[in-house]
Amino acid sequence: MNYSNIFQVFLYSYEKNKSKTAFIYRIGEKKVEITYQKLFEDVLILSKAFMEKGVKKGTKVLLLSDNRYAWIVSDFALISLGAISVPRGSDTPTKELDFIVKHSEVRYAIIETENLFSQHSEIFERIKLKNIFVIEGQSLHKTFSNIYSYNEILKKREYTDDDLNEFLSRRNITNMEDPFTLIYTSGTTGVPKGVILTNKNFLANLKVIPGIVGLREDDSFVSILPAWHIFERVVEHVAVANGCSTLYSSVKTFASDLEEFRPTVVATVPRVWESLYTRINSVLAKQSKLKHKIFNILIKVAAQYNKNMRILKDKLPKLKKEFFPGNVFKKSIAMIKLAFLFVPNLLARKKFKAVQEKFGGRLRLAVSGGGSLPAYLDEWIDALGIRIVNAYGMTESAPGIAGRGLDCDIFGTLGKPLPNTIVKIVDENGNELPPGVQGEILVKGPQVMPGYYKNEEENKKSFTEDGFFKTGDLGMLTITGELIITGRSKEIIVLSSGENIDPSRIESEISQLPFVKDAVLVGQDKKGLGALIVPDVESMKEFLEKKYNKMSESIKSLNDKEIIEKIKSEFNKLLHSKKGFKPYEKIHNIFFLDKEFKLGEELTNTLKKKRHYIEKKYREIIDKLFH
């Protein structure tokens, strides 16, 4: 793969896969299939229109749209011109978008709908962009002389040989060091930062990811994440680069699309796996309490079988050297357990085939990225017999850093760093730490960004003198070099007693209860921990009725003192020492919120929680938790 820019990858794939299906999307009930030939022509025509309106190499173009076929066409069209896309989702708050538009100095914009233009019209009128392109709708063109409709542009499908030759002649329009996109971080910790990514950064991931997941030309993907996010973007580009097909799905149709489209690869964020976990368990619970109980027993059987098999094969993470006698004893016990679990595990495998059909029956890989996958979900997916690729990365590394791909069987880790990538763990003074010791994760490699746009102060903070990027994440390495994430340094809660607590681990644990939709741990500088909970009210009533003898009939308020005490007790039962939780990691008080978290407000576009925003919004409630 000796490409010097992303456009060359696109051209090569087109030449090789002209008649194959590249993308599938729906218009109402109608299913539209796009071949690589059609994709190529759409990109050519749109690129020609952009060029005629003044877009050229180095031009910054706002791409304000959610995931859809027109998004990827726009992306490739801008890449073909050497332009720099500044992508963002439709749910971006006006204030945030205003900052991005000003800071990035965009001069053109691609906007998904006319309504979206109207929503932010004050920004576009004030900035005075040269030209604006609207993907869906065409009435604005009649009112504004500098607004153009995709419907009009793509309707005229004629192009000459000269147009084709000019398009193909641009295969060397950019080099490895030229930026191709400027992505503003989703703001979980404050003001967005503009991440500059070059062709080199992105190509580094396009080159190594297929090998990590054992990608095949006949693989098919289901897409559900926002395309502006680097994780989804690299997945779609990897699919195109290797002649695969991708179905554009949605949150509403995701479950049915899995069954109908029968993908071989699904790449998404932990929150989507959490929703599938909840959905499957809810359906089973409603069908039959006995069936649900048997299912959970079989999950535990399969998980224990897998664990003991890994003990036998040395496929669990090792943080320190083991003495020979202890290792032999542990493997002997594992063999005895495997003998007892063998028949129940066969039964579990047979029963789980019905669940695997819910994923389409052909799923060979489930990829989780864009956030930390909770251990219980990792174990659950694995117990079902689905190979889970647990990946770690960030926007600043375009995005890959490490991944437990097909070349790594060490469960409970994120695998080894990607090829040509160096990861090291350091203490607060920057000293490198040995395996098994927690510290901050530093990374260096061809995928790491050159820096943040117009933010020298942040660049100085983010890189070491020898060029390592400070991820802000906490982790450790095993003695064989696999990475384990243990938390995020910026999210650590420090109690008034000085104890440091990683909130995500506790939130993941209590989220296993069926009525917990969202959980946010609080307690910075306090004596103990509190939790804000977004509940599934009906599920919670069922839980209380089953557990506490129809207690739900007397519920007047979810924040009734008796309810709080009962649920707090259930949470703390999960946070026991056998799972590694300390006594100070118990929850002292909780509060049930009456509104769900929303995208663009409490949640980022990849469904991560904006802790700073949540803490600010619910400051009065949080303060009352500790009085």
C-alpha positions as CSV (number, residue, x, y, z in Angstrom):
1,M,0.0,0.0,0.0
2,N,2.3,2.7,-1.3
3,Y,0.0,5.7,-1.6
4,S,1.0,9.3,-1.0
5,N,-2.6,10.5,-0.4
6,I,-6.1,9.3,0.3
7,F,-7.4,10.2,-3.2
8,Q,-5.1,7.6,-4.7
9,V,-6.7,4.9,-2.5
10,F,-10.1,5.9,-3.7
11,L,-9.0,5.7,-7.4
12,Y,-7.3,2.3,-7.0
13,S,-10.4,0.8,-5.3
14,Y,-12.7,2.2,-8.1
15,E,-10.5,0.7,-10.8
16,K,-10.6,-2.7,-9.1
17,N,-14.2,-2.8,-7.9
18,K,-16.3,-0.9,-10.5
19,S,-19.3,-3.4,-10.6
20,K,-19.4,-4.2,-6.9
21,T,-21.8,-2.7,-4.4
22,A,-20.2,0.1,-2.3
23,F,-23.1,1.5,-0.3
24,I,-26.7,0.7,0.4
25,Y,-29.2,3.2,1.9
26,R,-33.0,3.6,2.2
27,I,-35.4,6.1,0.8
28,G,-38.6,5.3,2.7
29,E,-39.1,1.6,2.1
30,K,-37.0,1.6,-1.1
31,K,-33.5,0.2,-0.9
32,V,-30.9,1.9,-3.1
33,E,-27.7,0.1,-4.0
34,I,-24.7,2.2,-5.1
35,T,-21.9,0.5,-7.1
36,Y,-18.3,1.7,-7.0
37,Q,-18.8,3.0,-10.6
38,K,-21.7,5.1,-9.5
39,L,-19.8,6.3,-6.4
40,F,-16.9,7.3,-8.6
41,E,-19.2,9.3,-11.0
42,D,-21.0,11.0,-8.1
43,V,-17.6,12.1,-6.6
44,L,-16.4,13.3,-10.0
45,I,-19.5,15.4,-10.6
46,L,-19.6,16.9,-7.1
47,S,-15.9,17.6,-7.3
48,K,-16.4,19.4,-10.6
49,A,-19.2,21.6,-9.1
50,F,-17.1,22.4,-6.0
51,M,-14.1,23.4,-8.2
52,E,-16.3,25.6,-10.4
53,K,-17.5,27.5,-7.3
54,G,-13.9,28.2,-6.1
55,V,-13.0,25.2,-3.8
56,K,-9.4,24.3,-4.3
57,K,-6.4,22.8,-2.5
58,G,-6.2,24.1,1.1
59,T,-9.7,25.5,1.1
60,K,-11.5,24.9,4.4
61,V,-15.1,23.6,4.0
62,L,-17.6,23.1,6.8
63,L,-19.3,19.8,6.4
64,L,-22.4,20.0,8.7
65,S,-24.3,16.7,8.3
66,D,-25.2,13.4,9.8
67,N,-24.2,10.0,8.4
68,R,-25.6,9.4,4.9
69,Y,-24.4,8.5,1.4
70,A,-24.0,12.1,0.4
71,W,-21.6,12.6,3.3
72,I,-19.0,10.1,2.0
73,V,-19.4,11.5,-1.5
74,S,-18.8,15.0,-0.2
75,D,-15.8,13.7,1.7
76,F,-14.2,12.1,-1.3
77,A,-15.0,15.1,-3.5
78,L,-13.2,17.5,-1.1
79,I,-10.3,15.0,-0.8
80,S,-10.0,15.0,-4.6
81,L,-9.5,18.7,-4.6
82,G,-7.0,18.8,-1.7
83,A,-9.5,20.8,0.3
84,I,-9.7,20.6,4.1
85,S,-13.0,19.4,5.5
86,V,-14.2,20.7,8.9
87,P,-16.9,18.1,9.7
88,R,-19.6,18.3,12.4
89,G,-23.0,16.7,13.2
90,S,-26.4,18.3,12.8
91,D,-27.0,18.3,16.5
92,T,-24.1,20.7,17.1
93,P,-25.3,23.5,19.4
94,T,-25.2,27.0,17.7
95,K,-22.8,28.4,20.3
96,E,-20.3,25.6,19.6
97,L,-20.7,25.8,15.8
98,D,-20.2,29.5,16.0
99,F,-16.8,28.9,17.7
100,I,-15.8,26.2,15.2
101,V,-16.7,28.4,12.1
102,K,-14.8,31.4,13.5
103,H,-11.8,29.4,14.7
104,S,-11.4,27.2,11.6
105,E,-11.8,30.1,9.2
106,V,-14.0,28.2,6.8
107,R,-15.1,30.0,3.7
108,Y,-17.5,27.4,2.2
109,A,-20.1,25.1,3.8
110,I,-21.9,21.9,3.0
111,I,-25.1,21.7,5.0
112,E,-27.4,18.7,5.3
113,T,-30.8,20.3,5.1
114,E,-32.5,23.7,4.6
115,N,-33.9,23.5,8.1
116,L,-30.4,23.1,9.5
117,F,-29.3,26.2,7.5
118,S,-32.2,28.1,9.0
119,Q,-31.3,26.9,12.5
120,H,-27.9,28.5,12.2
121,S,-28.6,31.2,9.7
122,E,-27.4,34.0,11.9
123,I,-23.9,32.5,11.9
124,F,-23.8,32.0,8.1
125,E,-25.1,35.5,7.4
126,R,-22.6,37.1,9.8
127,I,-19.6,35.1,8.5
128,K,-20.4,35.8,4.9
129,L,-19.3,32.5,3.4
130,K,-18.4,32.5,-0.3
131,N,-20.7,29.6,-1.2
132,I,-23.0,27.1,0.5
133,F,-24.1,23.7,-0.7
134,V,-27.3,22.1,0.6
135,I,-27.5,18.3,0.4
136,E,-31.3,18.0,0.8
137,G,-33.7,20.7,-0.6
138,Q,-33.5,23.3,-3.3
139,S,-35.7,26.2,-2.4
140,L,-32.9,28.3,-0.8
141,H,-31.2,28.6,-4.2
142,K,-34.1,30.8,-5.3
143,T,-33.6,33.2,-2.4
144,F,-29.8,33.2,-2.0
145,S,-27.5,33.6,-5.0
146,N,-24.6,31.7,-3.3
147,I,-26.5,28.6,-2.1
148,Y,-26.5,25.5,-4.4
149,S,-28.5,22.3,-4.1
150,Y,-27.1,18.8,-4.5
151,N,-30.3,17.9,-6.2
152,E,-29.5,20.3,-9.0
153,I,-25.8,19.5,-9.1
154,L,-26.1,15.7,-9.3
155,K,-29.1,15.7,-11.6
156,K,-26.9,16.8,-14.4
157,R,-24.9,13.7,-14.8
158,E,-23.0,14.6,-17.9
159,Y,-19.3,14.8,-17.9
160,T,-16.8,15.0,-20.7
161,D,-13.6,13.1,-21.3
162,D,-11.8,16.3,-20.4
163,D,-13.6,16.4,-17.1
164,L,-12.6,12.8,-16.4
165,N,-9.0,13.3,-17.4
166,E,-8.8,16.5,-15.3
167,F,-10.2,14.6,-12.3
168,L,-7.8,11.7,-12.7
169,S,-4.9,14.0,-13.2
170,R,-5.3,15.1,-9.6
171,R,-4.0,11.8,-8.1
172,N,-0.9,13.7,-6.8
173,I,-2.7,16.8,-5.7
174,T,-1.6,16.4,-2.1
175,N,1.3,14.8,-0.3
176,M,1.7,12.9,2.9
177,E,2.1,16.0,5.1
178,D,-0.8,17.9,3.7
179,P,-3.8,18.2,6.0
180,F,-7.1,16.7,4.7
181,T,-9.4,17.4,7.6
182,L,-9.7,19.6,10.7
183,I,-11.9,17.8,13.3
184,Y,-13.0,19.6,16.5
185,T,-13.1,17.4,19.5
186,S,-16.6,16.7,20.9
187,G,-16.0,18.7,24.0
188,T,-16.3,16.3,26.9
189,T,-13.9,18.5,28.9
190,G,-14.7,22.0,27.6
191,V,-14.0,24.1,24.6
192,P,-13.5,22.1,21.4
193,K,-9.9,21.8,20.0
194,G,-9.2,21.6,16.3
195,V,-7.3,18.4,15.5
196,I,-5.3,18.7,12.3
197,L,-5.0,15.3,10.5
198,T,-2.8,14.8,7.5
199,N,-2.9,12.3,4.7
200,K,-0.1,10.5,6.4
201,N,-2.0,10.2,9.7
202,F,-5.1,8.7,8.0
203,L,-3.2,6.4,5.6
204,A,-1.3,4.9,8.6
205,N,-4.6,3.5,9.9
206,L,-6.0,2.6,6.5
207,K,-2.8,0.5,6.0
208,V,-2.8,-1.5,9.2
209,I,-6.5,-2.0,10.2
210,P,-7.4,-4.5,7.4
211,G,-4.7,-6.9,8.8
212,I,-5.8,-6.5,12.4
213,V,-9.4,-7.5,11.6
214,G,-8.5,-9.9,8.8
215,L,-10.6,-7.9,6.3
216,R,-12.0,-9.8,3.3
217,E,-13.2,-8.3,0.0
218,D,-16.6,-9.9,0.6
219,D,-17.1,-8.3,4.0
220,S,-20.2,-6.1,4.6
221,F,-20.6,-3.4,7.2
222,V,-23.5,-1.7,8.9
223,S,-23.0,1.9,9.6
224,I,-24.7,3.7,12.5
225,L,-22.3,6.2,14.0
226,P,-21.9,9.9,12.9
227,A,-19.5,9.9,9.9
228,W,-17.8,13.1,11.0
229,H,-16.4,11.2,14.0
230,I,-13.0,9.8,13.1
231,F,-13.8,6.2,14.2
232,E,-16.7,5.9,11.8
233,R,-14.9,7.8,9.1
234,V,-11.9,5.4,9.1
235,V,-14.2,2.4,9.1
236,E,-16.1,3.7,6.0
237,H,-12.8,4.5,4.2
238,V,-11.3,1.1,5.1
239,A,-14.5,-0.5,3.6
240,V,-14.1,1.5,0.4
241,A,-10.4,0.9,0.1
242,N,-10.9,-2.8,0.2
243,G,-14.0,-3.1,-2.0
244,C,-16.5,-3.9,0.8
245,S,-20.1,-2.8,1.0
246,T,-21.7,-0.6,3.7
247,L,-25.3,-0.3,4.7
248,Y,-26.3,3.1,6.2
249,S,-28.5,2.3,9.2
250,S,-30.0,4.3,12.1
251,V,-30.8,3.9,15.7
252,K,-34.4,3.0,14.9
253,T,-33.6,0.4,12.2
254,F,-30.3,-1.0,13.5
255,A,-31.7,-4.1,15.1
256,S,-33.8,-5.0,12.0
257,D,-31.0,-4.1,9.6
258,L,-28.7,-6.6,11.4
259,E,-31.2,-9.4,10.8
260,E,-32.0,-8.4,7.2
261,F,-28.6,-7.2,5.8
262,R,-26.7,-9.9,7.7
263,P,-23.3,-8.0,8.0
264,T,-20.1,-9.8,8.6
265,V,-18.6,-6.8,10.5
266,V,-20.2,-4.3,12.8
267,A,-18.1,-1.4,14.2
268,T,-19.7,0.8,16.8
269,V,-19.3,2.4,20.2
270,P,-19.8,0.7,23.6
271,R,-23.2,2.5,24.2
272,V,-24.7,0.7,21.2
273,W,-23.5,-2.7,22.6
274,E,-25.0,-1.7,25.9
275,S,-28.4,-1.0,24.3
276,L,-28.3,-4.4,22.5
277,Y,-27.5,-6.0,25.8
278,T,-30.4,-4.3,27.5
279,R,-32.8,-5.0,24.6
280,I,-32.0,-8.7,24.5
281,N,-32.4,-9.1,28.2
282,S,-35.6,-7.1,28.3
283,V,-37.2,-9.2,25.5
284,L,-36.2,-12.4,27.3
285,A,-37.6,-11.2,30.6
286,K,-40.9,-10.3,29.1
287,Q,-41.2,-13.6,27.2
288,S,-40.6,-15.8,30.2
289,K,-38.9,-15.2,33.6
290,L,-37.7,-18.8,33.5
291,K,-36.3,-18.5,30.0
292,H,-34.4,-15.3,31.1
293,K,-33.0,-17.0,34.1
294,I,-31.8,-20.0,32.1
295,F,-30.2,-17.6,29.5
296,N,-28.3,-15.8,32.2
297,I,-27.1,-19.1,33.7
298,L,-25.9,-20.2,30.2
299,I,-24.1,-16.9,29.8
300,K,-22.2,-17.5,33.0
301,V,-21.4,-21.1,32.0
302,A,-20.0,-20.0,28.6
303,A,-18.1,-17.1,30.2
304,Q,-16.5,-19.5,32.8
305,Y,-15.7,-22.1,30.1
306,N,-14.0,-19.4,28.0
307,K,-12.1,-18.1,31.1
308,N,-10.8,-21.5,32.1
309,M,-9.8,-22.4,28.6
310,R,-7.8,-19.2,28.4
311,I,-6.1,-20.0,31.7
312,L,-5.1,-23.3,30.2
313,K,-3.8,-21.7,27.0
314,D,-2.1,-18.7,28.8
315,K,-4.5,-16.2,27.0
316,L,-5.3,-14.0,30.0
317,P,-3.3,-10.8,30.8
318,K,-0.2,-11.3,32.9
319,L,1.0,-8.3,34.9
320,K,3.9,-10.1,36.6
321,K,5.9,-13.3,36.2
322,E,4.2,-16.4,37.6
323,F,6.1,-19.1,39.4
324,F,6.0,-22.5,37.8
325,P,4.2,-24.4,40.7
326,G,1.5,-21.8,41.0
327,N,0.9,-21.8,37.2
328,V,0.6,-25.6,37.1
329,F,-1.8,-25.6,40.0
330,K,-4.0,-22.9,38.4
331,K,-4.1,-24.9,35.1
332,S,-4.9,-28.1,36.9
333,I,-7.9,-26.4,38.5
334,A,-8.9,-25.0,35.1
335,M,-8.9,-28.5,33.6
336,I,-11.2,-29.8,36.3
337,K,-13.6,-27.0,35.8
338,L,-13.6,-27.4,32.0
339,A,-14.5,-31.1,32.4
340,F,-17.6,-30.1,34.5
341,L,-18.5,-27.2,32.2
342,F,-18.0,-29.1,28.9
343,V,-21.6,-30.4,28.4
344,P,-23.4,-27.3,29.8
345,N,-21.2,-25.2,27.5
346,L,-22.3,-27.3,24.4
347,L,-25.9,-26.6,25.4
348,A,-25.1,-22.9,25.8
349,R,-23.5,-22.7,22.3
350,K,-26.6,-24.4,20.8
351,K,-29.0,-21.9,22.6
352,F,-26.9,-18.9,21.6
353,K,-27.3,-19.6,17.9
354,A,-30.8,-18.0,18.1
355,V,-29.2,-14.8,19.6
356,Q,-26.5,-14.8,16.9
357,E,-29.3,-14.8,14.3
358,K,-30.4,-11.4,15.8
359,F,-27.0,-10.2,14.6
360,G,-27.7,-11.6,11.2
361,G,-26.1,-15.0,11.6
362,R,-23.0,-14.1,9.6
363,L,-21.3,-11.7,12.0
364,R,-17.7,-12.7,12.3
365,L,-16.4,-9.6,14.0
366,A,-17.9,-7.0,16.4
367,V,-15.6,-4.0,16.7
368,S,-15.9,-1.7,19.7
369,G,-14.2,1.7,19.6
370,G,-14.7,5.3,20.4
371,G,-14.8,4.6,24.2
372,S,-13.9,2.1,26.8
373,L,-15.9,-1.2,26.6
374,P,-17.1,-2.2,30.0
375,A,-15.7,-5.6,31.2
376,Y,-19.2,-7.1,31.6
377,L,-20.1,-6.3,28.0
378,D,-16.8,-7.6,26.7
379,E,-17.4,-10.9,28.6
380,W,-21.1,-11.1,27.5
381,I,-20.4,-10.6,23.8
382,D,-17.6,-13.2,24.0
383,A,-19.8,-15.6,25.9
384,L,-22.3,-15.4,23.0
385,G,-19.7,-16.7,20.7
386,I,-19.1,-13.5,18.8
387,R,-15.5,-12.4,18.2
388,I,-15.1,-9.0,19.8
389,V,-12.3,-6.6,18.6
390,N,-11.8,-4.1,21.4
391,A,-10.1,-1.1,19.9
392,Y,-8.5,2.0,21.5
393,G,-7.8,5.3,19.9
394,M,-8.6,9.0,19.8
395,T,-9.2,11.7,17.3
396,E,-5.6,12.9,17.7
397,S,-4.3,9.6,16.4
398,A,-6.7,9.3,13.4
399,P,-7.9,7.3,15.5
400,G,-6.1,3.9,16.1
401,I,-3.5,3.3,18.9
402,A,-4.1,-0.3,19.8
403,G,-6.6,-3.1,19.1
404,R,-7.3,-6.7,20.2
405,G,-7.5,-7.9,16.6
406,L,-7.4,-11.4,15.2
407,D,-3.7,-11.5,15.9
408,C,-4.2,-11.1,19.6
409,D,-6.0,-13.7,21.9
410,I,-5.2,-12.1,25.2
411,F,-8.7,-11.4,26.5
412,G,-9.3,-8.4,28.9
413,T,-6.8,-6.2,27.0
414,L,-6.8,-3.9,24.1
415,G,-4.0,-5.9,22.4
416,K,-0.6,-4.6,21.4
417,P,0.0,-1.1,19.9
418,L,-0.6,-0.9,16.1
419,P,2.4,-1.5,13.9
420,N,4.9,1.3,13.9
421,T,3.3,2.7,17.0
422,I,5.1,3.1,20.4
423,V,3.1,3.2,23.6
424,K,4.6,3.8,27.0
425,I,3.3,4.2,30.5
426,V,4.7,7.0,32.6
427,D,4.3,8.4,36.1
428,E,3.6,12.1,37.0
429,N,7.2,13.0,36.4
430,G,7.4,11.4,33.0
431,N,9.4,8.4,34.1
432,E,8.6,5.1,32.2
433,L,6.9,2.5,34.4
434,P,7.3,-1.3,34.3
435,P,4.5,-3.7,33.2
436,G,1.6,-4.0,35.7
437,V,2.0,-0.4,37.0
438,Q,-0.7,2.2,36.2
439,G,0.3,5.5,34.7
440,E,-0.5,7.9,31.9
441,I,-0.5,6.5,28.3
442,L,1.8,8.2,25.9
443,V,1.9,7.4,22.2
444,K,4.1,8.1,19.2
445,G,3.5,6.9,15.6
446,P,2.7,8.0,12.0
447,Q,-1.0,8.3,12.9
448,V,-0.5,11.0,15.6
449,M,-1.6,14.5,14.5
450,P,1.0,17.3,14.0
451,G,-0.9,19.4,16.5
452,Y,-4.0,21.4,17.4
453,Y,-5.0,24.2,15.0
454,K,-4.0,27.7,16.3
455,N,-3.5,26.4,19.8
456,E,0.2,26.5,20.7
457,E,-0.5,26.5,24.4
458,E,-2.3,23.2,24.2
459,N,0.3,21.8,21.8
460,K,3.0,22.5,24.4
461,K,0.9,20.7,27.1
462,S,0.0,17.7,24.9
463,F,3.5,16.6,23.6
464,T,6.6,15.6,25.5
465,E,10.0,17.0,24.5
466,D,10.8,13.7,22.6
467,G,7.5,13.9,20.6
468,F,5.2,11.6,22.5
469,F,1.5,12.6,22.7
470,K,-0.1,12.7,26.1
471,T,-3.4,10.9,25.8
472,G,-4.7,11.8,29.2
473,D,-5.8,8.2,29.7
474,L,-4.6,5.9,32.4
475,G,-3.4,2.4,31.7
476,M,-0.8,-0.3,32.1
477,L,1.1,-2.8,29.9
478,T,1.1,-6.5,30.5
479,I,4.5,-8.3,30.5
480,T,3.8,-9.4,26.9
481,G,3.1,-5.9,25.8
482,E,-0.7,-5.7,25.6
483,L,-2.4,-2.5,26.7
484,I,-5.1,-2.3,29.5
485,I,-7.1,1.0,30.0
486,T,-7.8,1.7,33.7
487,G,-9.4,5.2,33.5
488,R,-9.1,8.8,32.3
489,S,-6.9,11.1,34.3
490,K,-9.1,14.1,33.6
491,E,-12.2,12.3,34.9
492,I,-10.6,11.0,38.1
493,I,-12.7,12.0,41.2
494,V,-10.6,13.0,44.2
495,L,-12.4,12.7,47.5
496,S,-11.7,15.1,50.4
497,S,-9.8,12.2,52.0
498,G,-7.4,12.2,49.1
499,E,-8.6,8.9,47.5
500,N,-8.6,8.8,43.7
501,I,-11.6,7.1,42.0
502,D,-12.2,6.3,38.3
503,P,-15.9,7.0,37.8
504,S,-16.3,5.0,34.6
505,R,-15.6,1.7,36.2
506,I,-18.3,2.2,38.8
507,E,-20.8,3.6,36.3
508,S,-20.3,0.5,34.1
509,E,-20.9,-1.8,37.0
510,I,-24.2,-0.3,38.2
511,S,-25.4,0.1,34.6
512,Q,-25.8,-3.7,34.5
513,L,-29.1,-3.2,36.4
514,P,-31.9,-3.2,33.9
515,F,-33.4,0.1,34.9
516,V,-30.2,2.2,34.7
517,K,-30.2,4.0,31.4
518,D,-27.4,6.4,32.4
519,A,-25.3,6.9,35.5
520,V,-22.9,9.7,36.3
521,L,-20.7,9.5,39.4
522,V,-20.0,12.8,41.3
523,G,-18.1,13.6,44.5
524,Q,-15.1,15.8,43.7
525,D,-13.7,17.1,47.0
526,K,-16.5,15.5,48.9
527,K,-16.4,12.9,51.7
528,G,-18.0,10.2,49.6
529,L,-19.6,9.4,46.2
530,G,-23.0,10.4,44.8
531,A,-24.7,9.3,41.6
532,L,-27.1,10.9,39.1
533,I,-29.2,8.2,37.5
534,V,-31.4,8.4,34.4
535,P,-33.9,5.5,35.0
536,D,-36.2,3.4,32.9
537,V,-39.2,4.0,35.1
538,E,-41.3,1.0,34.1
539,S,-38.3,-1.3,34.4
540,M,-37.5,0.1,37.8
541,K,-41.1,-0.4,39.0
542,E,-40.9,-4.0,37.8
543,F,-37.6,-4.5,39.6
544,L,-38.9,-3.1,42.9
545,E,-42.1,-5.1,42.6
546,K,-40.2,-8.3,42.1
547,K,-37.5,-7.6,44.7
548,Y,-39.5,-5.7,47.4
549,N,-43.0,-7.1,47.4
550,K,-45.0,-4.8,45.2
551,M,-43.4,-1.7,46.6
552,S,-43.9,0.1,43.3
553,E,-47.6,0.6,44.0
554,S,-46.8,3.1,46.7
555,I,-44.2,5.1,44.7
556,K,-45.1,8.7,44.5
557,S,-41.7,10.0,43.7
558,L,-38.6,8.2,42.4
559,N,-36.6,10.2,44.9
560,D,-38.6,8.9,47.8
561,K,-36.2,8.2,50.7
562,E,-37.2,4.5,50.9
563,I,-36.7,4.0,47.2
564,I,-33.3,5.7,47.3
565,E,-32.1,3.5,50.1
566,K,-33.3,0.3,48.4
567,I,-31.6,1.2,45.1
568,K,-28.5,2.4,46.8
569,S,-28.2,-0.9,48.5
570,E,-28.5,-2.8,45.1
571,F,-25.8,-0.6,43.7
572,N,-23.4,-1.2,46.6
573,K,-24.0,-5.0,46.4
574,L,-22.4,-4.9,43.0
575,L,-19.4,-2.8,44.2
576,H,-17.9,-5.6,46.3
577,S,-14.2,-6.3,47.0
578,K,-14.2,-9.5,45.0
579,K,-14.5,-7.3,41.9
580,G,-11.7,-5.1,43.1
581,F,-13.8,-2.2,44.5
582,K,-12.5,-0.4,47.6
583,P,-14.6,0.4,50.7
584,Y,-14.5,4.2,49.7
585,E,-15.9,3.3,46.3
586,K,-19.4,2.7,47.7
587,I,-22.2,5.1,46.7
588,H,-23.4,7.3,49.6
589,N,-26.4,9.0,47.9
590,I,-28.3,9.0,44.6
591,F,-30.7,11.2,42.7
592,F,-33.0,10.1,39.9
593,L,-33.3,12.6,37.0
594,D,-36.6,12.9,35.2
595,K,-35.1,13.7,31.7
596,E,-32.9,11.6,29.5
597,F,-29.5,12.8,28.4
598,K,-29.6,14.4,24.9
599,L,-27.1,14.5,22.0
600,G,-25.4,17.8,21.8
601,E,-26.1,18.6,25.4
602,E,-25.2,15.9,28.0
603,L,-23.9,13.6,25.3
604,T,-21.3,13.9,22.5
605,N,-22.1,12.7,19.0
606,T,-20.5,9.3,19.9
607,L,-22.7,9.1,23.0
608,K,-20.0,9.9,25.6
609,K,-21.1,11.8,28.7
610,K,-20.0,15.5,28.9
611,R,-19.1,15.5,32.6
612,H,-18.3,19.1,32.8
613,Y,-21.7,20.0,31.3
614,I,-23.7,17.6,33.4
615,E,-22.0,18.8,36.6
616,K,-22.7,22.4,35.7
617,K,-26.3,21.8,34.7
618,Y,-27.1,19.8,37.9
619,R,-24.9,21.7,40.3
620,E,-27.7,22.4,42.8
621,I,-28.9,18.8,42.8
622,I,-25.3,17.5,43.3
623,D,-24.7,19.9,46.2
624,K,-27.8,18.6,47.9
625,L,-26.6,15.0,47.6
626,F,-23.8,15.8,50.1
627,H,-25.8,17.9,52.7
